[in-house]
């Protein structure tokens, strides 16, 4: 059984959420230990650790953002496909060594939103990614080209 360790950090100075996932627990613990939370002049939190944890998995796991919560959950690919469309964001992995995901914070501090469609992945890529209303990684979009007869093609058949 494999295990994924993760730490998720909000950085309002850079307007990015950094998600670090790794098979190496020591690497994640060091990132979390070295991170320094900051406050603005009013005492409000600017940069902070949103979540940190570990998840054991056999077939795969998903990294999820839903209703303000980010976490990892052990799932099969079939489970992922059944659950993903109910999530704001979900990424499915069958294995992982190291990954950094940089997710832009849109309209930070106001009516903010996370820009999962514009996230950057550094390291191991997910097998499938669901963001909002569609798969943005892993699902091919099939386009069908149809022959549309022209006047000339009809004329040749006469």
C-alpha positions as CSV (number, residue, x, y, z in Angstrom):
1,X,0.0,0.0,0.0
2,X,1.4,3.4,-1.0
3,X,1.0,6.7,0.8
4,X,0.7,10.3,-0.3
5,X,1.6,13.2,2.0
6,X,0.5,16.8,1.3
7,X,0.6,20.3,2.5
8,X,-1.6,23.1,1.0
9,X,-0.5,26.7,1.6
10,X,-2.4,29.9,0.7
11,X,-0.1,32.8,-0.3
12,X,-2.1,36.0,-0.7
13,X,1.0,38.0,-1.5
14,X,1.6,35.9,-4.7
15,X,-2.2,35.3,-5.1
16,X,-1.6,31.6,-5.4
17,X,-2.5,28.4,-3.5
18,X,0.5,26.0,-3.4
19,X,-0.3,22.4,-3.1
20,X,2.6,20.0,-2.5
21,X,2.1,16.3,-2.8
22,X,4.8,13.7,-2.2
23,X,5.6,10.1,-1.4
24,X,8.3,11.5,0.9
25,X,6.8,12.5,4.3
26,X,10.0,14.3,5.3
27,X,9.9,16.6,2.3
28,X,6.4,17.7,3.1
29,X,7.1,18.1,6.8
30,X,10.1,20.3,6.0
31,X,8.0,22.5,3.6
32,X,5.4,22.9,6.4
33,X,8.0,23.6,9.0
34,X,9.8,26.2,6.9
35,X,6.6,28.0,5.9
36,X,6.1,31.3,7.9
37,X,2.5,32.5,8.2
38,X,2.1,36.2,7.9
39,X,-0.6,38.7,8.9
40,X,-1.6,42.0,7.3
41,X,-1.6,45.3,9.2
42,X,-5.1,44.7,10.6
43,X,-4.0,41.3,12.1
44,X,-5.7,39.3,9.4
45,X,-4.0,36.2,8.0
46,X,-2.3,36.7,4.7
47,X,-0.3,33.5,4.2
48,X,-1.2,30.3,6.0
49,X,-1.2,26.5,5.8
50,X,-4.7,25.5,4.7
51,X,-4.3,21.7,5.2
52,X,-1.7,19.1,5.9
53,X,-2.1,15.3,6.0
54,X,-1.4,11.9,4.6
55,X,-3.5,9.3,2.9
56,X,-2.8,5.6,2.2
57,X,-4.0,4.2,-1.1
58,X,-3.9,1.0,-3.1
59,X,-5.3,1.7,-6.6
60,X,-5.1,5.5,-6.6
61,X,-6.1,8.7,-4.9
62,X,-7.8,12.0,-5.7
63,X,-6.8,15.4,-4.6
64,X,-10.0,17.4,-4.0
65,X,-11.2,20.9,-3.5
66,X,-14.9,21.0,-2.6
67,X,-16.9,23.5,-0.5
68,X,-13.8,25.2,0.7
69,X,-12.0,22.1,1.8
70,X,-8.8,20.6,0.2
71,X,-7.7,17.0,0.9
72,X,-6.6,13.7,-0.5
73,X,-8.8,10.6,-0.6
74,X,-8.0,7.0,-1.6
75,X,-10.2,5.9,-4.6
76,X,-10.2,3.7,-7.6
77,X,-10.5,5.3,-11.1
78,X,-14.2,4.2,-11.2
79,X,-14.9,5.8,-7.8
80,X,-13.1,9.0,-9.1
81,X,-15.3,9.2,-12.2
82,X,-18.5,8.7,-10.0
83,X,-17.4,11.4,-7.5
84,X,-15.5,14.0,-9.6
85,X,-18.5,15.6,-11.3
86,X,-19.9,16.6,-7.9
87,X,-16.6,18.4,-6.9
88,X,-15.4,21.8,-7.8
89,X,-12.0,20.3,-8.6
90,X,-10.6,16.8,-8.4
91,X,-7.4,15.2,-9.8
92,X,-6.8,11.5,-9.9
93,X,-3.4,9.8,-9.5
94,X,-2.4,6.1,-9.7
95,X,1.0,6.9,-8.2
96,X,3.1,9.9,-7.2
97,X,6.6,10.8,-6.4
98,X,6.5,14.6,-6.2
99,X,4.1,17.2,-7.4
100,X,3.7,21.0,-6.9
101,X,0.4,22.5,-8.1
102,X,0.1,26.3,-8.3
103,X,-3.5,27.4,-8.3
104,X,-4.2,31.1,-9.0
105,X,-6.4,33.0,-6.5
106,X,-8.7,35.1,-8.7
107,X,-10.0,38.4,-7.2
108,X,-8.0,37.7,-4.0
109,X,-9.5,39.3,-0.9
110,X,-12.8,40.2,-2.5
111,X,-15.2,37.7,-4.2
112,X,-12.3,35.3,-4.6
113,X,-12.2,32.1,-6.6
114,X,-9.5,29.5,-7.3
115,X,-8.6,29.2,-11.0
116,X,-8.1,25.5,-11.3
117,X,-8.4,25.6,-15.1
118,X,-5.2,27.8,-15.1
119,X,-3.3,25.7,-12.5
120,X,0.3,24.8,-13.2
121,X,1.6,21.3,-12.5
122,X,5.3,20.7,-11.7
123,X,6.4,17.1,-11.3
124,X,4.2,14.1,-11.7
125,X,1.0,14.7,-13.8
126,X,-2.4,13.5,-12.7
127,X,-4.1,10.9,-14.9
128,X,-7.5,12.7,-14.8
129,X,-8.5,16.2,-13.7
130,X,-12.0,17.5,-13.3
131,X,-12.4,21.3,-13.0
132,X,-15.8,23.0,-12.8
133,X,-17.8,21.4,-15.5
134,X,-15.4,19.4,-17.6
135,X,-12.3,17.2,-17.6
136,X,-9.3,19.3,-18.4
137,X,-6.7,16.5,-18.3
138,X,-7.0,12.9,-19.4
139,X,-10.3,12.8,-21.3
140,X,-10.0,13.2,-25.0
141,X,-12.6,15.3,-26.8
142,X,-13.8,13.4,-29.8
143,X,-14.6,15.6,-32.8
144,X,-16.5,14.2,-35.7
145,X,-15.9,15.6,-39.1
146,X,-18.8,15.1,-41.4
147,X,-18.9,15.4,-45.2
148,X,-21.2,18.2,-46.1
149,X,-22.2,17.9,-49.8
150,X,-21.7,20.9,-52.0
151,X,-23.7,21.8,-55.0
152,X,-20.8,20.5,-57.2
153,X,-20.9,17.1,-55.6
154,X,-24.6,16.8,-56.2
155,X,-24.2,17.8,-59.8
156,X,-21.6,15.1,-60.4
157,X,-24.0,12.4,-59.3
158,X,-26.6,13.5,-61.8
